[in-house]
């Protein structure tokens, strides 16, 4: 088993793995479990204290992209990707961590509890042979030679280790391993990047606080308060919905965050600080002015803001927005993208563009392979795609599917 044995990197602390997965979000969980199941000695590293990524640490509370699009609820509900995405969803439901799927407009989603999702991931990874998980661990260096990744350096709490590796999977969401390796990547212009969200949980509100046209009245109330100067302008980006039960309400605060660059620490620090400040402003305002919120309080705050887009690897192939909109399957797809283009280039809400006849688009393995290094694979929201396509493939259901495909491909390469 891989373990950290000293406080400094030296020859005695150099270890080996077949596959290393950088990032323990849903894509990383899928990649690590599937690589290990295929016989690869696999190490999954995650810088935070829980697996689940945005679905846990950022309190993203619905799993999107799990189901095929359908015209209405008279058509049967079907998973978009069988295999690990379905398995993970069913494990979550069986553990009581998710409700039944719900219909939201033209889309089907699976509401879940973020803490329960992390617990399901813990249980699954702990019981998977060939898999080691390091939480609170950062990838700090990637060593390359002869067109391949050779080794990585990891660090945790002042403890460093070097691991030689046959295949590396970047499931960081921000293509961090790609950047550290010096591999090619792309980033959309800062004025077009999908804007971040700060999600917080509200308890203590009456169960009918969002009933009927209450959401519209809340939006008008908040808009009027911003106009009158009683709330900051950032509060205009907030939207409310019930959680798994009506006893909890989720507030999603989209932030403009200009100037916005999610790869810069000063920008991320400003986003996190703004989210905390505005969420407190909102709850104080609701207690005073919104019917049903008189006893409301913030019950959950995120460990990080929800980042929707940053770097994307430059792969052997690239998925485009037109591929999504026209439902192009391509040859031998390894995953299907079934979510519309959900463009959030500002804090004024989503702009949705649905594919023709609700057809899914195919994602090829070449979209998960770096064009720079042949043993560098990518899964999740930073696969090789255009800015427009990323607005579809970044959702959890698709991340699980690309994670499974990347894990299996990396394991096969390592044999």
C-alpha positions as CSV (number, residue, x, y, z in Angstrom):
1,X,0.0,0.0,0.0
2,X,1.2,3.5,-0.8
3,X,2.0,5.5,2.4
4,X,3.8,8.7,3.5
5,X,6.8,7.7,5.6
6,X,8.9,10.8,6.1
7,X,8.7,14.5,6.2
8,X,11.0,15.1,3.2
9,X,11.2,13.7,-0.2
10,X,14.2,11.3,-0.5
11,X,15.1,8.1,-2.2
12,X,13.5,6.0,0.6
13,X,10.2,7.8,0.1
14,X,9.8,7.2,-3.6
15,X,6.9,4.9,-4.4
16,X,5.0,3.5,-7.3
17,X,1.5,3.4,-8.6
18,X,-0.1,2.3,-11.9
19,X,-2.6,5.1,-12.0
20,X,-2.8,8.3,-10.0
21,X,-6.0,10.3,-10.1
22,X,-5.7,14.0,-9.1
23,X,-9.0,15.3,-7.7
24,X,-11.6,13.5,-5.7
25,X,-14.8,15.0,-7.2
26,X,-17.3,12.7,-8.8
27,X,-15.1,12.4,-12.0
28,X,-12.1,11.4,-9.8
29,X,-14.1,8.9,-7.7
30,X,-15.4,7.2,-10.9
31,X,-11.9,7.2,-12.5
32,X,-10.2,5.8,-9.4
33,X,-12.8,3.1,-8.7
34,X,-13.0,1.9,-12.3
35,X,-9.2,1.9,-12.7
36,X,-8.7,-0.1,-9.5
37,X,-11.5,-2.5,-10.5
38,X,-9.6,-3.1,-13.8
39,X,-6.6,-4.2,-11.8
40,X,-4.5,-1.0,-11.6
41,X,-2.8,-0.1,-8.3
42,X,-4.5,3.3,-8.0
43,X,-3.9,6.3,-5.8
44,X,-6.7,9.0,-5.5
45,X,-5.6,12.3,-4.1
46,X,-7.9,15.1,-2.9
47,X,-6.8,18.4,-1.3
48,X,-9.8,18.8,0.9
49,X,-11.1,16.6,3.7
50,X,-13.9,14.9,1.8
51,X,-14.5,13.3,-1.5
52,X,-17.3,14.6,-3.8
53,X,-15.8,17.8,-5.2
54,X,-18.4,20.4,-6.0
55,X,-21.3,18.0,-5.1
56,X,-20.0,18.0,-1.5
57,X,-17.6,20.9,-0.8
58,X,-19.5,23.5,-2.8
59,X,-22.9,22.2,-1.7
60,X,-24.1,21.5,-5.3
61,X,-27.2,19.6,-4.2
62,X,-28.7,18.1,-7.4
63,X,-27.0,15.6,-9.7
64,X,-27.6,16.8,-13.3
65,X,-27.0,15.0,-16.5
66,X,-27.8,11.5,-15.2
67,X,-30.9,11.1,-17.4
68,X,-31.7,11.3,-21.0
69,X,-33.6,14.4,-22.1
70,X,-37.3,13.8,-22.7
71,X,-40.1,15.9,-24.1
72,X,-42.3,15.5,-21.0
73,X,-42.9,13.2,-18.1
74,X,-45.1,10.8,-20.1
75,X,-41.9,9.4,-21.6
76,X,-40.0,6.9,-19.5
77,X,-37.1,8.1,-17.5
78,X,-33.8,6.5,-18.6
79,X,-30.2,6.9,-17.5
80,X,-28.0,8.6,-20.0
81,X,-24.9,6.5,-19.1
82,X,-25.2,3.0,-17.7
83,X,-22.3,1.6,-15.7
84,X,-20.7,3.6,-13.0
85,X,-23.0,6.7,-13.2
86,X,-26.0,4.6,-12.6
87,X,-24.3,2.5,-9.9
88,X,-23.3,5.6,-8.0
89,X,-26.7,7.2,-8.2
90,X,-28.4,4.0,-7.0
91,X,-25.9,3.6,-4.2
92,X,-26.7,7.1,-3.1
93,X,-30.5,6.5,-3.2
94,X,-30.1,3.2,-1.3
95,X,-28.1,5.0,1.4
96,X,-30.9,7.6,1.8
97,X,-28.6,10.3,0.5
98,X,-30.8,11.1,-2.5
99,X,-34.5,11.3,-3.2
100,X,-36.3,10.1,-6.3
101,X,-35.5,12.0,-9.5
102,X,-37.6,15.2,-9.8
103,X,-38.6,17.1,-12.9
104,X,-37.5,20.8,-13.1
105,X,-39.0,22.4,-16.2
106,X,-37.7,20.3,-19.1
107,X,-35.0,18.6,-17.1
108,X,-34.8,15.6,-14.7
109,X,-32.4,15.8,-11.8
110,X,-31.6,13.8,-8.7
111,X,-31.7,15.9,-5.4
112,X,-29.1,14.7,-2.9
113,X,-27.6,15.6,0.4
114,X,-23.9,16.7,0.0
115,X,-22.7,15.1,3.3
116,X,-24.3,11.8,2.4
117,X,-22.7,11.8,-1.0
118,X,-19.3,12.1,0.6
119,X,-20.1,9.3,3.0
120,X,-21.2,7.0,0.1
121,X,-17.9,7.9,-1.7
122,X,-15.9,7.0,1.4
123,X,-17.6,3.7,1.8
124,X,-17.2,2.8,-1.9
125,X,-13.5,3.7,-2.2
126,X,-12.7,2.1,1.2
127,X,-14.2,-1.2,-0.1
128,X,-12.5,-1.1,-3.5
129,X,-9.4,-3.4,-3.8
130,X,-6.2,-1.8,-5.3
131,X,-7.4,1.7,-4.4
132,X,-5.7,4.0,-1.9
133,X,-7.2,7.5,-1.0
134,X,-5.1,10.4,0.3
135,X,-7.2,13.3,1.5
136,X,-5.6,16.7,2.5
137,X,-3.0,16.0,-0.3
138,X,-1.8,18.3,-3.0
139,X,-0.2,17.6,-6.3
140,X,2.9,19.9,-6.4
141,X,5.0,18.7,-9.3
142,X,4.7,16.5,-12.4
143,X,7.9,15.1,-13.9
144,X,7.9,14.2,-17.6
145,X,10.4,12.6,-20.1
146,X,10.2,11.2,-23.6
147,X,6.6,12.4,-24.1
148,X,5.2,10.8,-21.0
149,X,4.4,11.5,-17.4
150,X,7.1,9.8,-15.2
151,X,6.4,10.7,-11.6
152,X,4.5,13.2,-9.4
153,X,5.3,14.9,-6.2
154,X,2.7,15.1,-3.5
155,X,2.6,17.1,-0.3
156,X,0.4,16.9,2.8
157,X,0.8,18.8,6.1
158,X,4.5,19.4,5.4
159,X,5.0,15.8,4.4
160,X,6.3,15.2,0.8
161,X,6.5,12.1,-1.3
162,X,7.4,11.2,-4.9
163,X,5.4,8.5,-6.7
164,X,6.4,7.1,-10.1
165,X,3.3,6.5,-12.2
166,X,2.3,4.7,-15.4
167,X,-0.8,6.8,-16.1
168,X,-2.0,10.1,-14.6
169,X,-5.7,11.2,-14.7
170,X,-6.4,14.9,-14.1
171,X,-9.9,15.1,-12.5
172,X,-9.1,18.3,-10.7
173,X,-11.7,20.4,-12.5
174,X,-9.1,23.1,-13.2
175,X,-6.7,21.0,-15.2
176,X,-4.1,21.4,-12.5
177,X,-2.0,18.3,-13.4
178,X,-2.2,19.4,-17.0
179,X,-0.8,22.8,-16.1
180,X,1.9,21.4,-13.8
181,X,3.0,19.0,-16.5
182,X,3.4,21.8,-19.1
183,X,0.7,20.2,-21.3
184,X,-1.3,22.3,-23.7
185,X,-4.6,23.7,-22.4
186,X,-7.2,26.4,-23.2
187,X,-9.1,29.0,-21.2
188,X,-12.0,31.0,-22.4
189,X,-11.7,34.8,-22.3
190,X,-12.3,36.1,-18.8
191,X,-15.5,37.9,-19.8
192,X,-17.0,34.7,-21.1
193,X,-16.1,32.2,-18.3
194,X,-19.0,30.6,-16.6
195,X,-19.5,32.6,-13.4
196,X,-19.1,31.0,-9.9
197,X,-21.8,30.3,-7.4
198,X,-21.9,30.5,-3.6
199,X,-24.5,28.0,-2.2
200,X,-25.7,28.0,1.3
201,X,-28.4,26.1,3.2
202,X,-31.3,27.8,5.1
203,X,-33.2,26.2,8.0
204,X,-36.0,27.5,10.2
205,X,-38.2,28.8,7.4
206,X,-41.8,27.7,7.2
207,X,-42.5,24.8,4.8
208,X,-44.7,27.0,2.6
209,X,-42.1,29.8,2.4
210,X,-41.5,28.9,-1.3
211,X,-45.1,27.8,-2.1
212,X,-47.0,29.2,-5.1
213,X,-45.6,32.4,-6.4
214,X,-43.4,33.0,-3.4
215,X,-40.2,32.7,-5.4
216,X,-41.3,35.5,-7.7
217,X,-42.3,37.6,-4.8
218,X,-38.9,37.0,-3.2
219,X,-37.1,38.0,-6.4
220,X,-39.1,41.2,-6.5
221,X,-38.5,41.9,-2.8
222,X,-34.7,41.4,-3.2
223,X,-34.6,43.5,-6.4
224,X,-36.4,46.4,-4.6
225,X,-34.0,46.1,-1.7
226,X,-31.0,46.4,-4.0
227,X,-32.5,49.4,-5.7
228,X,-33.2,51.1,-2.4
229,X,-29.7,50.3,-1.1
230,X,-30.8,47.9,1.6
231,X,-29.0,45.0,-0.1
232,X,-25.7,44.8,-2.0
233,X,-26.1,44.5,-5.8
234,X,-24.6,41.0,-5.7
235,X,-27.8,39.8,-3.9
236,X,-29.6,40.0,-7.3
237,X,-27.9,36.7,-8.3
238,X,-29.7,34.6,-5.6
239,X,-32.3,31.9,-6.3
240,X,-34.0,29.6,-3.8
241,X,-35.3,26.0,-4.0
242,X,-36.2,23.2,-1.6
243,X,-33.7,20.5,-0.7
244,X,-34.6,16.8,-0.4
245,X,-37.3,17.8,2.1
246,X,-39.2,21.1,2.6
247,X,-37.5,21.7,5.9
248,X,-34.4,22.9,4.2
249,X,-34.0,25.5,1.5
250,X,-30.9,26.0,-0.7
251,X,-29.9,29.4,-1.8
252,X,-27.7,29.6,-4.9
253,X,-25.9,33.0,-5.3
254,X,-24.4,33.5,-8.7
255,X,-21.6,36.1,-8.6
256,X,-20.3,38.3,-11.4
257,X,-16.9,38.5,-9.6
258,X,-15.3,40.9,-12.2
259,X,-12.5,40.8,-12.9
260,X,-12.8,37.0,-12.9
261,X,-10.0,34.5,-13.2
262,X,-10.6,31.3,-11.2
263,X,-7.0,30.3,-11.4
264,X,-5.8,33.3,-9.4
265,X,-5.8,33.1,-5.6
266,X,-6.7,36.8,-5.2
267,X,-9.8,36.2,-7.3
268,X,-10.9,33.1,-5.5
269,X,-10.3,34.8,-2.1
270,X,-12.5,37.7,-3.3
271,X,-15.3,35.3,-4.5
272,X,-15.3,33.4,-1.2
273,X,-15.4,36.5,0.9
274,X,-18.1,38.1,-1.2
275,X,-20.2,35.0,-0.9
276,X,-20.0,34.9,2.9
277,X,-20.8,38.6,3.2
278,X,-23.8,38.6,0.9
279,X,-25.3,35.4,2.2
280,X,-25.4,37.0,5.7
281,X,-26.9,40.1,4.3
282,X,-29.6,38.1,2.6
283,X,-30.6,36.0,5.6
284,X,-30.8,39.1,7.8
285,X,-33.0,40.8,5.2
286,X,-35.2,37.7,4.8
287,X,-35.8,37.4,8.5
288,X,-37.1,41.0,8.6
289,X,-39.0,41.3,5.4
290,X,-39.9,37.9,3.8
291,X,-43.0,36.0,5.0
292,X,-42.2,32.5,6.4
293,X,-38.5,33.4,7.0
294,X,-38.9,35.1,10.4
295,X,-36.9,32.4,12.1
296,X,-34.6,31.4,9.2
297,X,-30.9,30.9,9.7
298,X,-28.0,29.7,7.7
299,X,-27.5,26.1,8.5
300,X,-24.8,25.1,5.9
301,X,-22.0,27.0,4.3
302,X,-19.7,25.7,1.6
303,X,-16.1,24.8,2.0
304,X,-15.5,26.5,-1.4
305,X,-17.4,28.5,-3.9
306,X,-18.8,26.5,-6.9
307,X,-16.4,27.1,-9.8
308,X,-18.0,26.2,-13.1
309,X,-15.2,26.7,-15.6
310,X,-11.5,27.4,-15.8
311,X,-8.8,25.5,-17.8
312,X,-9.6,22.8,-20.4
313,X,-7.0,20.4,-21.7
314,X,-6.1,20.5,-25.3
315,X,-6.8,16.9,-26.3
316,X,-6.3,14.7,-29.3
317,X,-9.9,15.7,-30.2
318,X,-12.3,18.3,-28.9
319,X,-16.0,18.3,-28.4
320,X,-17.9,21.4,-29.6
321,X,-21.1,23.1,-28.8
322,X,-22.4,22.2,-32.2
323,X,-21.7,18.5,-31.4
324,X,-24.0,18.9,-28.4
325,X,-26.7,20.9,-30.1
326,X,-26.9,18.4,-33.0
327,X,-26.6,15.3,-30.9
328,X,-23.6,14.0,-32.8
329,X,-22.6,10.5,-31.5
330,X,-19.4,10.1,-33.5
331,X,-17.6,6.8,-33.7
332,X,-17.2,4.7,-30.5
333,X,-18.2,7.2,-27.9
334,X,-17.0,6.3,-24.4
335,X,-19.6,8.6,-22.7
336,X,-22.8,10.5,-23.6
337,X,-23.5,14.2,-22.9
338,X,-27.2,14.7,-22.3
339,X,-27.4,18.1,-20.6
340,X,-28.3,21.3,-22.6
341,X,-25.8,24.1,-23.0
342,X,-26.2,25.8,-19.6
343,X,-24.4,29.1,-20.2
344,X,-23.8,31.2,-17.1
345,X,-21.5,33.9,-18.4
346,X,-23.0,36.5,-16.0
347,X,-24.8,36.5,-12.7
348,X,-28.3,37.0,-14.3
349,X,-29.2,33.3,-14.5
350,X,-28.8,30.5,-17.0
351,X,-29.2,30.7,-20.7
352,X,-30.2,27.2,-21.9
353,X,-29.8,25.8,-25.4
354,X,-31.3,22.4,-25.9
355,X,-30.0,19.8,-28.5
356,X,-32.1,18.9,-31.5
357,X,-34.7,16.3,-30.7
358,X,-33.1,15.9,-27.3
359,X,-30.4,13.6,-28.8
360,X,-27.3,12.9,-26.7
361,X,-23.9,13.7,-28.0
362,X,-21.0,11.2,-27.9
363,X,-17.7,12.0,-26.2
364,X,-14.8,10.2,-27.7
365,X,-11.8,8.8,-25.7
366,X,-9.6,11.3,-27.7
367,X,-11.4,14.1,-25.8
368,X,-10.0,12.6,-22.6
369,X,-6.4,12.3,-23.8
370,X,-3.9,15.1,-23.7
371,X,-2.3,15.8,-27.0
372,X,1.0,16.5,-25.2
373,X,1.5,13.4,-23.2
374,X,0.2,10.0,-24.2
375,X,-0.3,8.7,-20.6
376,X,-2.1,11.9,-19.4
377,X,-5.9,11.5,-19.3
378,X,-8.5,14.0,-18.2
379,X,-12.0,13.5,-16.7
380,X,-14.7,15.9,-15.6
381,X,-15.2,19.5,-16.5
382,X,-11.7,20.1,-17.9
383,X,-11.8,17.6,-20.7
384,X,-11.0,18.7,-24.2
385,X,-13.9,20.8,-25.5
386,X,-15.0,24.3,-26.4
387,X,-16.3,26.8,-24.0
388,X,-19.8,26.2,-25.3
389,X,-19.6,22.4,-24.9
390,X,-18.1,22.8,-21.4
391,X,-21.4,24.4,-20.4
392,X,-23.0,21.0,-21.0
393,X,-20.4,18.4,-19.9
394,X,-19.5,20.0,-16.6
395,X,-22.5,18.5,-14.8
396,X,-22.2,15.6,-12.4
397,X,-23.8,12.8,-14.5
398,X,-21.4,13.5,-17.4
399,X,-18.4,13.8,-15.0
400,X,-19.2,10.4,-13.6
401,X,-19.3,9.0,-17.2
402,X,-16.0,10.6,-18.4
403,X,-14.4,9.5,-15.1
404,X,-15.3,5.9,-15.7
405,X,-14.0,6.1,-19.3
406,X,-10.7,7.7,-18.2
407,X,-10.2,5.3,-15.4
408,X,-10.6,2.3,-17.7
409,X,-8.4,3.8,-20.4
410,X,-5.6,4.6,-17.9
411,X,-5.7,1.1,-16.4
412,X,-5.5,-0.4,-19.9
413,X,-2.5,1.8,-20.8
414,X,-0.7,0.9,-17.5
415,X,-0.8,-2.9,-18.2
